[in-house]
Amino acid sequence: MAQCGAESDCDPTPGNMKVLIGAAEEMLKQKNVESVMFGGKRIGEQTNMEKLDWFAGELVLEHQRRGCRIAPTVAFKQPPPMAANIT
């Protein structure tokens, strides 16, 4: 496999693009290691692709929920209390 790095990321040649796409596909197929509180580590049940698909679905749902609101949610920042003038 060709070397990946900052220089190869900007090389638009077909051969390099094929290498970069292959590396990306391999990363999407992998399952990551997850930390388990007081239990060490374990291999995740989902691949990175499955996790990205789930996350993209959540983003779409949130976008739809926000689009259905009549008025946007707005938070007002309260000014700090004024110090009393002491003369």
Secondary structure, DSSP 8 states (H G I E B T S, - for coil): ----SHHHHT---HHHHHHHHHHHHHHHH-EEEEEETTTEEEEEEEEHHHHHHHHHHHHHHHHHHHHH-SS----------------
